[in-house]
Amino acid sequence: MNLSNKLLCSHCHLEFSEEVLIVDQTHYFCCKGCQGVFHLLSDEGLDSFYDKTANIKLSAPTTQYENSKNFNAPAFYDKFVKLNSDGTSSVSLIIEGIHCSACIWLNEKALNKMDGIIEADINFTNNKANIVWLDELLKLSDIVDMIRAVGYNAYPYDASLQEVHANNERKDYYLRMAVAIFASMNIMWIAVAQYAGFFSGMTQEIKTILNIAEGVLATPVLFYSGWIFFRGSFYGLKNKIVNMDLLVATGASLTYVYSIYITITEHGEAYFDSVSMIITFILIGKFLEVISKKNVADSLDIIGRHLPSEVNVLKDNKISSYKLEDVKIDDIIIVSSGERILLDGEILKGEGSFNESNLTGESVPVYKVVGESVISGTLSIDADINFRVSHDFEHSTLSNLVSLLENAISKKPKIEILANKLSEHFSSLVLVLAIVTFFVWWFWPHSFEESLMVGVSVIIIACPCALGLATPVATLVGLNLGAKKGILFKESEQLETMAKATTLLVDKTGTLTLGKPDVLRESIFDDFDKRLLYSLVKGSNHPISQGIFRFLKQENEPEEVIFDSFNQVAARGICAEYNNIKILGGNLQFMLDYGISSDLTSEHNLFFLAINKKIVAIYELGDTIKEGAISLVESLKRQDIETIMLTGDHEKSAQKVAKFIGINNVHAHLSPEDKLSFVQDLQKKGKVIVMVGDGVNDILALGAADISIAMGSGSEIAIDVGDVILLNDSLTSLLFAFKISSTTFSLIKQNFGISLVYNAVTIPLAMAGYIIPLIAALSMSLSSLLVVGNSLRIKYKWARS
Amino acid sequence: MDSWIVSMMLGASLFLGALALLAFLWAVKNGQFDDEEKFLNATKFDSVEDLNDAIDKERKKEDLKKQNYRPE
């Protein structure tokens, strides 16, 4: 092919050779879709789009979209469209196919041009669109049609549930922190003047001016930024809990009132700097916690998002798409190869292999013929079938799994977090000590004023800054360490929970093993052309063929040949012809069908290759165990964590893997529900459980376990349910996850130690009335710095090793 | 030192600082920092036409508020 013949499509700018392009006046198009979009844009006067995308390659618009009228269904409106009080409707859409800012420009422009659209705003960063329109003028389907007409696709998402809430909370914290940090920084330089004056002497007049300036700055910090603590302590008291918020709120407001009193009476030292410092430091700590927390509401909406909501139903000799909920028992559903089965039923026509590993954990595909039942949630590998629905969606296996999962997640035990436990005791202790100090001083006897000052100074000096920062800073270090190794913790508290784990439950297929058959042994009886085998297996997507394909590719990738004929026989093998050579590849049954026999048997899957009716090679394939499995079990045993294997696969293959790895406790042939009850039984015995899995058959157990770890390559549902995701799927990173969590937990304990020792020294000093402002300010910053410094120390220690 | 000068300087600098802070808070509340990409990229496509579009959009919203938005 001559390169100079290559031309760019006028719309998508992809390169094609001249002969395949559609010529339209002076323009060239790669497909009807591009041509259509190009003309539409010219007609609408939007062709300046092409000036903006001069050097950008777009994807060609695809045409086979589902009918957009589905978007107008009442059920759909109920779920995704929000009615605003002023009579407009709004929807959130994710726009597919966006490459550059010009694409956004085009979409916004095209939408804003439509009558009835009030506002169309597309986020450049995540391609999410927010559209407000008048429903009496325009239907949602018209909007989606417009987006499709300009060459993109749109699908809705439910914004209210997920990020809107999280974003608002985050924004709220930003605002409060901005005020707190601004005020604290200004108070600090005023405080410098005050401390200098404390030693070198200054007139009471200047001192009062500085106090007033500090007081003005501290007021918004206490009442605006610090509002969170007042709210927190109110809810705490309502539930009869003395929490850290209460200590912060009482400490800060008592100090504030006391400082105002000092400013007015013009003697003594005001502590406005302490007020704003305490609030600012702890607010930052709280913010760190907020950003590393996942939204609980999210996990309950999980499965719905991953399921296609429509199926093809054959009715009156016509195929039409139906919503899952609308399919009735005895309807006939059409499934083609590569599609997921969404309803339970019985096969009426067609046969083929199904991947049921999702539900059963069995790694070998199951072959099904007419009359056998298909289960929802499984995947058709090469089967094109019609099946009769036996249960409606509400009662299907998949739907049952969803409701069980929601149940399991809501019952997930919450391990009490050290910080909460500690801060409760600490807060009550400090408050009691302050009151006792006040009364002791008062009855000693001292003046009421002086005793109050000493009592308040106890609360000020017991600044919980260090205590408030101890956990967030340590977990942030842990989360960072994990992220570098490809381990994602979704929530910071999980680090602590995982450090307390007593039992590790692992799934077999996909977790301990690779989950796909690999060539274990190659026996060649006669020389043959490797290219033939390579081309033979490349054309099939059966796991066994794929295994051999990977093996050949790794060894020495041969060239591909083009067969004269190629025919796949489901669950048997492949036969092909090339230059009058007849090539057969498949299982023993396939060979027998062609009158070839072999007496080789194996516990693994065998793939026979026959050329001209003579067996030339046999490949033995089996699921291989992942690297690091043995050392994982060993090192966990040393840490007193018991490893138990739970699998849906057969006893025999489970035992074999377990024996090799060194797991003594094996439970095979378990259904997803069995796994769930196994987890819950152990939890009743007081065990803290870490569950590792990757498939739909594990999600119930994952949902119930104290910590659930999902493999990054696992099913999306498992990843969403998982608390921890191992991005590189390796068992070494699982071990790392354990190490990181225990390191972080000991770091948290050290940080608490530091701040408690600090308090043990300073509180008695304060009770004895020895606290001067300089010590209060210095010790406050010093203790916080110690905690942060200690956390960074661990980070560098890890970075070096 | 004259304490009047101290208080005036404190007052003036805090006032100016507070103005800057308020501007920042206003920007955060208005979502100016929500979309860092748009923040940087939107300027590329600024033209007279786009400004007119923006005015049209505002007008549409205004009309809607008066409950008489009905396109011809």
Boltz contact constraints between the chains, C-beta under 6 A:
constraints:
  - contact:
      token1: [A, 101]
      token2: [B, 41]
      max_distance: 6.0
  - contact:
      token1: [A, 105]
      token2: [B, 45]
      max_distance: 6.0
  - contact:
      token1: [A, 115]
      token2: [B, 71]
      max_distance: 6.0
  - contact:
      token1: [A, 118]
      token2: [B, 60]
      max_distance: 6.0
  - contact:
      token1: [A, 118]
      token2: [B, 64]
      max_distance: 6.0
  - contact:
      token1: [A, 123]
      token2: [B, 35]
      max_distance: 6.0
  - contact:
      token1: [A, 124]
      token2: [B, 35]
      max_distance: 6.0
  - contact:
      token1: [A, 124]
      token2: [B, 37]
      max_distance: 6.0
  - contact:
      token1: [A, 124]
      token2: [B, 38]
      max_distance: 6.0
  - contact:
      token1: [A, 124]
      token2: [B, 41]
      max_distance: 6.0
  - contact:
      token1: [A, 125]
      token2: [B, 35]
      max_distance: 6.0
  - contact:
      token1: [A, 125]
      token2: [B, 37]
      max_distance: 6.0
  - contact:
      token1: [A, 174]
      token2: [B, 28]
      max_distance: 6.0
  - contact:
      token1: [A, 175]
      token2: [B, 25]
      max_distance: 6.0
  - contact:
      token1: [A, 175]
      token2: [B, 28]
      max_distance: 6.0
  - contact:
      token1: [A, 182]
      token2: [B, 21]
      max_distance: 6.0
  - contact:
      token1: [A, 205]
      token2: [B, 3]
      max_distance: 6.0
  - contact:
      token1: [A, 206]
      token2: [B, 3]
      max_distance: 6.0
  - contact:
      token1: [A, 209]
      token2: [B, 3]
      max_distance: 6.0
  - contact:
      token1: [A, 209]
      token2: [B, 6]
      max_distance: 6.0
  - contact:
      token1: [A, 209]
      token2: [B, 7]
      max_distance: 6.0
  - contact:
      token1: [A, 213]
      token2: [B, 10]
      max_distance: 6.0
